[in-house]
Amino acid sequence: MTAGQMKLGAFLMAGGHHIAAWRHPDAVADAGVDIDHFIGLTRIAEAAKFDMIFIEDAAAIRERNVNIASQAARSTMFEPLSLLAALAVNTSHIGLVATASTTYNEPYGLARAFASIDHLSGGRAGWNLVTSASELEAENFVSSGLRPHAQRYERAEEFAQAATALWDSVDTGAYVANGSAFAEPSRLHPVNHQGMHFTVKGLLDSPRSPQGRPLMVQAGASDAGKNLAARTADVVFTAAQTIGEAQAYYADLKGRMPAFGRDPDDLKILPGVSPIVARTESEARAKYDALQELIPDEVGVALLASYLSLKDLAQYPLEGPLPEMPQTDGIQSRQQLIIDLGRRENLSIRQLARHFAGARGHWQLIGTPAQIADELEERFCGRAADGFNVMGAHFPGALEDFIALVIPELRRRGLFREEYEGRTLRENLGIKIPTRTA
């Protein structure tokens, strides 16, 4: 690994991260279920030497109102682990990370699936562990509704512990197949997990992962989320609007790691960034304005309401400020980010919704290659990030623009690699292979 270089993920989402991306004249409107589209995007990112691609997921449609859902391309999407398997056999170096919920899955099934993807890809799989905060998801799985925030994180802690034990149940080289024995018994370690939420006994039916374990990725920013990440995560995706917020989060999370016996360098923090870049600032601004004009008010407001866990934000005057927000069991860190942004910039509900529709609360940058690189360099060198999760406003154009215009500028400054350092995702990120837990 080259010291002092940032890590980059390409966060892929159907036609793009902007809520109206599917309406862009150059977008692929049916991208969510177009395998050639995803293979093409992943190969573009791999050719540019990105560390990983990232696929998010929610096991439900995103909008309760069918009329609103009909105007948002996020309503159709591949199941992400199936998609990773297809991408694994169509790429050779780039990391492959997908979201799976600890609330609506079981440890053995997910541990087995991600171990398989790690073998299929030669050591490039990553699991974005989420607890799922959507009532729409809860309605698809449990009759009792969304579990409380604290309970979801208790379950996630135990889930991660059980999954790790399963990955560690088989040592490297345990399966020898030497004519007298298929496996070396001393290298097999049956799991006997009996906890509050799960009972898991036995071995994972797989050789040990090429990476030791698939990479563990998280995005929590609540206190419980940060503790879970400090204990278990290799990579954290986060949202931060200002450099001060990003630096505070970075210092807080890295500062928690020694309490769990971990070195702060064992975790890479990659905030989301949605860059719109062109050769001139006016051209970049025109690109952004054209996207903003594609947002129907009702779609933007509905998206904002879903992240605030409000049933109906449209009942309030759109030219007025956000109402007082009650405590919810939704995505608490993102709710606070929205509230802080609205207050800091004195935004009306309509203005906040239109801003939020561009990247769902993540950092947005609009400018020339040098301007974008300046901003990224400031946060990278200012201990606010170890790299970035790049969120193209629309695909493939926004990702292609970033690669064609910003990547050369980052390389000119010595901030991004020319070639991959290794074959596995851990090697390229500079994260050591974990040892088996006792």
N, C-alpha and C positions, 0 to 999 in steps of 0.2 A: 504494500500500500504506500502511496506517495503522501507524505505528511502535508498537511495544509490544503488539502483539496476537498471540496464539498461533494456530498453524495446527492444523487438526483433520482427521484421516482417519477414515473409518468402515471398519473391518476386518470384512468380511462373510464368514461361514463357515456355509453350510448353515443349520441350525436355531439355531446359536449356538456360542459358544466354549467353554462349559462342556461337558465330555465327555458329560454326561447331558442336555444341552439338549433333545434330541429327545423325551425322556420327559416334559418339562414340559407341563402340561395346555393351555397357551396357545401352544405351539410348533407350527410347521409341520413335521411329521415327515419329509415327502418333499421338503424345501426344496432339497436339493442339485440336483435336476433339475426345479425348478419355475421357469420363466422369469418368470412373473408375480410370483412372490415376490421375485426379485432386482430386477426393474424397480421394484416397489413400494418396497423398501428404499432403492434408489439415489435415487428421487424424494423419499423422506422426508428423506434426508441432504442432497439438493440444496436442498430448501425451507428447511432449517435453515442453509444456506450453508457446509456442510462443504467443505474444499478438494478432497477426493478420496475415492473408495472404493477399497478394496484387496482383491484376490482372491489368495489363496495357492494353491499347487498342489504336488502330488507325483504323479509319473507312475507310481503304483502304489497298491494298497490300503495302508492304514496299519498293519494288524496281520497278522502271519503266521498266527496261530492263527485259523482260520475261526470257531470258537465265540466268540472275543473280538470279531472283526470284525462278527459278526452282532448285537452289542449296541452298536455305535457307528455313528452316522449319518454319520461321516466316510467311510464306505465308498462313497458315491455322490456324484459331483460333476461339473458341466460342465467340459469343457476350457476353460481360462480365456480364451484369446484369442478363441474363438468367442463366449463370454459377453460380453466387452467390446464386440464388434461389435454385438451386440444392444442393449446398454445405450447405446452411442453414439448410436443413432438414436431413443432414447426419453428423452434428457436433453439439456440445452443448455449447462450451465455447469460441472458438477462434474467433477473429474479422474477418470480411469479407469486404474487401475494393476493390472497382473496379473503373476504370477510366470511365468518361463520359465527353464529350466536351460541353462547353458553347457556342461554335461557331455553332454547328450543331444540337442543341437540343433546347427545349423550357422549361422555368422554371416549369410550372405546371406538364408536363409529367415526368421530372426527379424527382421533389420533391415527386410526387405520387409513383414512382417506388421505390425510396430509402426508403420512409416511409413503403411501403409494405414489403420490404426485412428486415427492422428493426423489424417489427412485426413477420414475419416468423421466424426470428432467435432469438427472445427474447431479442433484444437490442444489436445486434453485427454488424450493418451495418455501412459502411463508404464510402463516395464519394470522389474519387480523382478528383478534379476539374482541368481540363486542358483547354487551349484555342485553341489547335491544330495548329501546325506550319508547317504541310506538304502540299505541293502543290498537292500531289496525293489525299489527303482527300478533299481539296477544289474542285478539279475537279469532285468529286462525288456528290457535293451538290450545288455549286454556279457557275454560268457562268462567274462571274467577277474575279475569281481566289482567291488566298490567301489574306485575309484582312490584312491591315497593323498591325504591332505589337501593337501600341498604341490603335487602334480601337478594337482589340481583347480583350485587358485588360479592356477597358471601358465597353464592353459588359459583360465581366466576372464579374466585380464589380456589375453591375446591376442585372445580373443573380443570383448571390449569395444573393443579397438583397431580390429579389423576392422569391427565394426558401425558405429563412429563414422566410419570412413573412408567407408563406404558411404553413410551419411546425408549426409556432406559432399561426396559426389561430384557433386552437382547443386546449383548456386547458386540462390538465390531469383531468379525471373524468367528462368531458363534456357530455359524453353519459351515461345516468343513467338507461334508460329502466325500470322504476319503476312501470309501469302499467298506469300511467297518462301522462307520457312524455318520449319520447325516448332520448331527449337531454335537457340540461339546457341552455337556450338561452344566459344567461349572461356569459357563458363560451365559446361562439363562437364569433370569431372576423373576420368578412369578410375582405378580402384583397381588397384594392383599389389602385393598383400600376399602375401608368401611367408614363412611362419613355421614354428615347430616343429610346430604343431598344425593350421594351416589354410593353404590357398592360395585366395585370392580375387582374381579379375581382372574388371574391367569396371565398369559403371555400375549403380546402383540404378534400376530401371524405374519411377521415381516422381518427381514434382516434389519440391522440398525441403519438409520438414515445416513446417507452420504455426508450430511452435515453434522452428524451426531444427533441433532434434533432439527426438525424444520424450524425456521426462524419464527419467533413470536413477536407479533406487532400489535400495538394497542393505540387507542386514541383518547382515552379518558383524561379529563382535566379537572374533575371534582377531586376532593381530598381522597376519597376511596379509590378513584381511578388512578391517581398519582401513586398511591401506595402499591396498588396492584402492578403498575408498570415498573416501579422501582424494584419490586421483588422478582418479576418474571419477564419483562419485555426486553427485546433486543433492539427494536425500533419503535418510536412513538411518532405518530402523525398528530398534529395539533393545529389549532387555529389561533392566530394572534393578529390584531389590527395594527398595533403600534410596536415599535422596537422595545419600548419599556416593558410592555406586557410580555413580549417574547423573551426578553432577558430575565424577567422575574420568574417565568415558568421554567426556563432552562435551568436557572440556579436552584430553584426549589426542587425540581425532579431529580437532578443530578445529585443534589445534596442529601436526598433520602436514601441513596443507594448503599452507602457504607453500612447503614444499619442492617441491611440484608446481606452483608458480606460480599458486596459487589463493587467493582471499580467503575467510576463514572464513565470511563471510555468504553465500557461494555454495552452502552446504550447510545443509539444515534437518534437525535431529535430532528425530525423533518417537518417543519410547518408547511401547510398548504399555501400555494401562491398561484394566482390566476393572472398570467401576463398577457397583455395585448401589445404586440410589438410591431413597429414598422420603421422604415428608414428615416422618417421624419416624425416629430411629435404630433404635428397636425394630422398626419395620415393615421397615426395610431388612435388619436382621439376620435377621428371620423369612424374608424372601425368600431370603437366602443359605442359611440352614439347610435350607430346603425343597429347594433344588437339591442340596445336599450329600447329603441322604438318598436321592437317586435314583442314586447311584454304586455299582454293584457293586464289591466289593473287587478282583475279578480284572480288571476293566476299568481301574480306576485304576492298579493295579500294572503292568499291561501297557503302558499309556501311558507311565508313568514309565520302565520298562525300555527302551522304544523310544528315548527321548531320551538315556538313558545308554548306548545301544548294547550292552546286555546281553541275552543270549539268554533268560535266565530269572531274573528277580528273585524270583519266588515261591518259589524253593528256600530262601530265607533266612527266618528268623523275622520275621513282619510286625510284631511288637511290638518288634523290635530295631532298631538303627541301620543305616544303609547300610553295606555292606561296603566295603573299600578298592577304589577304582575304578582299573582299568588304563587306560593311555593308548589312545585309539581314533582312528579316522579319521572319526568321526561329527561331530556339531555340538559342537565342543569348548567353545565359550563357554557354551552352554546346559548342558552337563554340569557345568562348574565352578559355574555359578549354582545348580544343584540341590544340589551337594555343600556349597557355602557356606551355603545356606539351611538344610539339614538340621543342620549343625553349629552354626550360630549360634542356632537355636531349639530344638536338642536334640530333633528330631523322629524318631519311629520311621518305618520304611518305610511303614506304613499311613497315618500322619498326613501324611507328605510326599506320598504318592500322592494323597490326598484333596485336599490343598492344591493340588498341581500340576494336578489334573484341572480346576480352575476356569478357568485361563487359561494353562496350559502354561509356567509360570515367569514370566509377566508380572505386573506390579503389579496387585493387586486392592484396590479401595476399596469400603467399605460404609458408607453414612451418608446424612445429609440433603443437600439441594442446597448449603447453605452449607459443610458439612464437606467435601464433594467438591471444591467450588470452592477452598476454602482449600488443600487438598493440591495441586491442580493449579497454583494461583498460586504456591505456595512453590517448586515445582520450576521453573516457567517463569521466575520472577523471580530464582531462585537459580542461573541458568546451568547447569541440569541438563537442559533441554529447550527446543526452539523451538516445541513444541506436542505433540500426543499422537495416537496411533493408537487410537481408541476401539473396544474389543472387547466387544460386547454379549454377556452371558452366554447369553441366548436371544433369538431374533428372532421377531416384531418388537418384543416388549414392552420389552426392556432398552434398545434404541436409542431407542424412543419415550419412555421414562422420562427418559433423559439429555437428550433434546432439550426435553422439556416442562419439566423441573425444573432442570437444571444450566445449559443454554445461556442462559436469561434472567438467571441469577445472574452468569455470566461477562460478559454484555453490560452488566449494571448496573455492573460493576467496570471496564468499558472494555477487557476482555481478549479480546473476540472480535467479529468484524465484524457489521454489520447487513446489508450487501450485498456482492456480489462486486466486486472492484476491476477485473476485466477479463474477457475471454472465454477466454483460454488458461490452462492449468494453471500455466505459468511466471509469467504476469502475476499470478495470484491468490496464488501463493507468494512473489512478489517476487524471483524468480530470473531473471537476465538471459538473453536469447537468446545462445547460444554462437556464436562466430565459427568459420568453417571452419578446420580445422587444415591446415597446409601438407602 
